Amino acid sequence: MPADAMPPTPEPSAPLPPVDPYRPASRRQRLRVVGLTLLTVIVLWLLLLYRPGGNPYRYVTAASAPVPCRPGQQTGCVGGQANVLLLPAASAPSR
């Protein structure tokens, strides 16, 4: 670029033009902020509802529903007996 094509440099003593420190956001910028906010809220709700890496939901159907116990059946059914061993309580310490 030739030297005569460059704009003249302002003198140091020349006052600077007044500049408004606050420039309001344009309508497009405000719509971008609102859209990004809504998108963020939707993504966060979807991550809460459909957790990535979580167990998939299993819906119980009539064919896969657990069956109740037949008379005499103890295991492999709903309502069966679970045997639990209980230990006797420890004796109180003497004084």
N, C-alpha and C positions, 0 to 999 in steps of 0.2 A: 504494500500500500504506500503510495507516495506521501511524503511528509505534508504536502499542502492539502491533502484530502482528509486529514485527521481534524477532528473538531478542536477549537482552541481550548486550552486549559484555563479554568477560571483563576482569577488572581486571588491570592490568599486573603486579601482584605475585603473581598466582595462578600456580602451577607448571603447565607444559604437561604433558599426558598423555604417558606414554612411547610412543614410536613405534618399531616394529621397522624398522630401516633396510633390511633384506633381506626382500623379499616374494617367495617362490618363484613361479616361473611356473606357471600352471595347466596342466592336461592339454591343454586346447584350444590354448593358446599354444604348447606344445611340439609338438603335432601340426602346427600351422601352420608352425613353423620347419622341421620335418622335411619336410613337403610342399613348401615353397618351395625347400628345398635340392635335393630330388629333381627338381623341375621345372626348376631352373636347370641341373643336370647333364644332364638329357635334352635341353634346348634347346641347350646348348653342343655336345653330341655330334652332334646333328642338323645344326648349323651347320658342324661339321667335315666331316661326311660329304656333305652336300648344300650345297655352297658357293653362296650367293646371288650371282648375277652371273657365275658361272663357266661354262665351256663345258659343255653337256649331254653326258652320256656317250653315246658311239656304240658300239653293240655290232656286231661284225662278223658278218654273216650269210654264208651260202654264196654268195648272189647278189652281195653287195657286196665280197667278198673280193678282194684284188688277185691278178691272174693272173700266173703265172710267164712268163718270156720264151720265146717260140718261137724256133726256130733262126734266127739272123740278125737278130732284133729287138734294137734297142739302147735304145729309149726307151719310156716308158709302161708299164713292167712291173717286176716285182720281180726283182732280180738283174741289172739292166741295167748298162751300163758308164757311169761318170761320168768324163768327160774333165777332167783337171786340168792346168793349166799351171804348171810349176815354174820359178822364176827361179834362175839360177845363184847360188851363194854369193858374197858380196862378198869381195874380196881382203883379205888381212890388211894392216893399216896398217904402213907402214915405220917403223923406229925412227930 
